[in-house]
């Protein structure tokens, strides 16, 4: 099944020592999110644990989860943190994208 991309706005919200990436689709009432938790440091870099990715059934199949992961990866590259993909979806995306290996904790 191929995912069709939806028009999505993704924002990052820090909550305590962790945070979440929240995706809002244009003209939709549902939100999807990717939660992360602090994971210490590795090789002098902050580690963020990608813990959960949740996309409500009403907006699934539109590439929203993929866009959430891509945003977190882009932030990791830009800000210099590593990602530990504990979430099975995030781990699968890392497996599909070997170019991201340098960002994996």
DRENSEMI-408043 format. One line per 8 residues: number of its first residue (from 1); for each residue x, y, z of N, C-alpha, C. Coordinates in nm, 2 decimals, padded with zeros to 4 digits. Atoms other than C-alpha are relative to their C-alpha. Layout:
BEGIN
NUM) X,Y,Z,X,Y,Z,X,Y,Z  ...
***
This chain:
BEGIN
1) 00.09,-00.12,00.00,00.00,00.00,00.00,00.09,00.12,00.00  -00.08,-00.12,00.01,00.15,00.33,-00.10,-00.07,00.11,00.08  00.06,-00.11,-00.08,00.11,00.63,00.12,-00.01,00.13,-00.09  00.01,-00.13,00.07,-00.02,00.95,-00.04,00.03,00.11,00.10  -00.04,-00.11,-00.09,00.13,01.27,00.11,-00.11,00.09,00.02  00.10,-00.10,-00.04,-00.10,01.50,00.29,00.06,00.13,00.03  -00.05,-00.13,-00.04,-00.06,01.87,00.35,00.00,00.01,00.15  -00.02,00.02,-00.14,00.08,01.86,00.70,00.08,00.11,00.06
9) -00.09,-00.10,-00.08,00.21,02.12,00.95,00.05,-00.08,00.12  -00.06,00.07,-00.11,00.45,01.97,01.20,00.07,00.10,00.09  -00.06,-00.08,-00.10,00.54,02.15,01.52,00.07,-00.08,00.11  -00.07,00.07,-00.11,00.78,02.05,01.80,-00.03,00.07,00.13  00.04,-00.04,-00.13,00.68,02.08,02.16,00.09,-00.06,00.10  -00.08,00.06,-00.11,00.92,02.04,02.45,-00.09,-00.01,00.12  00.08,00.02,-00.11,00.75,01.89,02.75,00.09,-00.06,00.11  -00.09,00.05,-00.10,00.96,01.86,03.06,00.14,-00.02,-00.06
17) -00.13,00.03,00.07,01.29,01.69,02.95,-00.02,-00.07,-00.13  00.03,00.07,00.12,01.12,01.52,02.66,-00.08,00.09,-00.09  00.07,-00.09,00.09,00.89,01.64,02.39,-00.08,-00.09,-00.10  00.08,00.06,00.10,00.67,01.56,02.09,00.00,00.08,-00.13  00.02,-00.06,00.13,00.64,01.63,01.72,-00.15,-00.02,-00.03  00.15,00.01,00.02,00.27,01.71,01.64,-00.03,00.03,-00.14  00.04,-00.02,00.14,00.13,01.68,01.29,-00.15,00.03,-00.01  00.14,-00.04,00.03,-00.19,01.86,01.19,-00.02,00.01,-00.15
25) 00.04,00.00,00.14,-00.35,01.80,00.86,-00.09,00.11,-00.03  00.09,-00.10,00.04,-00.51,02.07,00.67,-00.14,-00.05,-00.01  00.14,00.04,00.00,-00.89,02.05,00.71,-00.03,-00.12,00.07  00.03,00.12,-00.08,-00.87,01.77,00.96,-00.01,00.04,00.15  00.01,-00.03,-00.14,-00.96,01.76,01.33,00.09,-00.09,00.08  -00.09,00.09,-00.08,-00.72,01.48,01.43,00.14,00.05,-00.01  -00.14,-00.02,00.00,-00.36,01.51,01.52,00.08,-00.13,00.02  -00.09,00.12,-00.02,-00.07,01.26,01.50,00.12,00.06,00.07
33) -00.12,-00.05,-00.07,00.24,01.27,01.71,00.10,-00.11,00.01  -00.12,00.08,-00.03,00.58,01.13,01.77,00.06,00.05,00.13  -00.05,-00.04,-00.13,00.69,01.14,02.14,00.14,-00.05,00.01  -00.14,00.04,-00.03,01.05,01.14,02.25,00.03,00.03,00.14  -00.05,-00.01,-00.15,01.22,01.10,02.59,00.15,00.02,00.00  -00.15,-00.02,-00.01,01.57,01.20,02.71,00.06,-00.14,00.01  -00.07,00.13,-00.01,01.82,00.91,02.66,00.14,00.02,00.04  -00.14,-00.01,-00.04,02.13,01.05,02.81,00.09,00.06,-00.11
41) -00.09,-00.04,00.10,02.44,01.11,02.60,00.08,-00.12,-00.06  -00.08,00.10,00.06,02.65,00.91,02.36,00.10,00.07,-00.08  -00.11,-00.07,00.07,02.99,01.02,02.23,-00.01,00.15,00.01  00.01,-00.15,-00.03,02.92,01.37,02.38,-00.12,00.06,-00.06  00.12,-00.06,00.06,02.59,01.41,02.20,-00.12,-00.04,00.07  00.13,00.03,-00.06,02.24,01.43,02.34,-00.07,-00.12,-00.08  00.08,00.10,00.06,02.03,01.12,02.28,-00.15,00.02,00.03  00.14,-00.01,-00.02,01.66,01.14,02.22,-00.06,-00.13,-00.04
49) 00.06,00.13,00.02,01.46,00.82,02.25,-00.14,00.02,-00.07  00.13,00.00,00.07,01.18,00.80,01.98,-00.08,-00.11,00.06  00.07,00.10,-00.08,00.93,00.63,02.21,-00.13,-00.05,-00.07  00.13,00.04,00.06,00.59,00.63,02.03,-00.04,00.09,-00.12  00.05,-00.07,00.11,00.44,00.73,01.70,-00.15,-00.04,-00.01  00.14,00.03,00.00,00.06,00.76,01.70,-00.07,00.08,-00.11  00.08,-00.06,00.10,-00.16,00.83,01.40,-00.14,-00.05,00.01  00.14,00.04,-00.01,-00.54,00.82,01.44,-00.04,-00.07,-00.13
57) 00.05,00.08,00.12,-00.71,00.57,01.20,-00.06,00.10,-00.10  00.07,-00.09,00.09,-00.91,00.86,01.05,00.10,00.07,-00.09  -00.09,-00.06,00.08,-00.59,01.01,00.91,00.12,-00.09,-00.05  -00.11,00.09,00.04,-00.38,00.70,00.85,00.01,-00.02,-00.15  -00.02,00.02,00.14,-00.24,00.61,00.51,00.03,00.12,-00.08  -00.03,-00.12,00.07,-00.14,00.96,00.42,00.14,00.05,00.01  -00.15,-00.04,-00.01,00.23,00.96,00.50,00.03,00.09,00.12  -00.02,-00.09,-00.12,00.19,01.15,00.83,00.11,-00.05,00.09
65) -00.11,00.06,-00.09,00.40,00.91,01.04,00.14,00.02,-00.06  -00.12,-00.02,00.07,00.67,00.92,00.78,00.05,00.14,00.01  -00.04,-00.14,-00.01,00.67,01.30,00.78,00.05,00.04,00.14  -00.05,-00.02,-00.14,00.70,01.30,01.16,00.14,-00.05,00.03  -00.13,00.05,-00.01,01.00,01.08,01.15,00.10,00.08,-00.07  -00.09,-00.08,00.08,01.16,01.28,00.87,00.03,00.13,00.07  -00.02,-00.13,-00.07,01.11,01.60,01.08,00.10,-00.02,00.11  -00.09,00.02,-00.11,01.28,01.45,01.38,00.14,-00.03,-00.05
73) -00.13,00.03,00.05,01.57,01.32,01.17,00.06,00.13,-00.05  -00.05,-00.13,00.04,01.61,01.67,01.01,00.05,00.08,00.11  -00.04,-00.07,-00.12,01.62,01.82,01.35,00.13,-00.05,00.06  -00.12,00.06,-00.06,01.88,01.57,01.47,00.12,00.04,-00.08  -00.11,-00.04,00.09,02.10,01.65,01.17,00.04,00.15,00.02  -00.03,-00.15,-00.01,02.06,02.03,01.22,00.05,00.04,00.14  -00.03,-00.04,-00.14,02.08,02.04,01.60,00.11,-00.09,00.07  -00.11,00.08,-00.05,02.34,01.76,01.65,-00.04,-00.10,00.11
81) 00.03,00.11,-00.09,02.15,01.50,01.86,-00.02,-00.13,-00.07  00.01,00.13,00.06,02.12,01.13,01.81,-00.14,-00.05,00.04  00.13,00.06,-00.02,01.80,00.92,01.79,00.01,-00.14,00.03  00.01,00.14,-00.03,01.74,00.59,01.96,-00.14,-00.04,-00.03  00.13,00.03,00.05,01.45,00.44,01.77,-00.07,-00.12,00.07  00.07,00.11,-00.07,01.26,00.24,02.03,-00.13,-00.03,-00.06  00.13,00.02,00.07,00.93,00.29,01.85,00.03,-00.09,-00.13  -00.02,00.09,00.12,00.90,00.01,01.59,-00.02,00.07,-00.13
89) 00.02,-00.07,00.13,00.78,00.25,01.32,00.13,00.08,-00.03  -00.12,-00.08,00.02,01.08,00.48,01.37,00.12,-00.10,-00.03  -00.10,00.10,00.03,01.31,00.17,01.37,-00.01,-00.05,-00.14  00.02,00.05,00.13,01.16,00.05,01.05,00.05,00.11,-00.10  -00.04,-00.10,00.09,01.22,00.39,00.88,00.15,00.02,00.00  -00.14,00.00,00.00,01.58,00.39,01.00,00.06,-00.11,-00.08  -00.04,00.12,00.07,01.62,00.04,00.85,-00.01,00.03,-00.15  00.03,-00.03,00.14,01.48,00.18,00.52,00.09,00.11,-00.06
97) -00.08,-00.12,00.04,01.72,00.48,00.52,00.14,-00.01,00.06  -00.13,00.01,-00.06,02.08,00.38,00.57,00.08,00.13,00.01  -00.07,-00.13,-00.01,02.19,00.74,00.52,-00.02,00.06,00.14  00.03,-00.05,-00.13,02.04,00.81,00.86,00.09,-00.06,00.11  -00.08,00.08,-00.10,02.28,00.56,01.04,00.08,00.09,00.09  -00.09,-00.08,-00.08,02.51,00.84,01.16,-00.08,00.08,00.11  00.09,-00.06,-00.10,02.21,00.98,01.36,-00.06,-00.09,00.10  00.06,00.10,-00.09,02.12,00.66,01.53,00.09,-00.02,00.13
105) -00.08,00.03,-00.13,02.22,00.61,01.90,00.00,-00.15,00.02
***
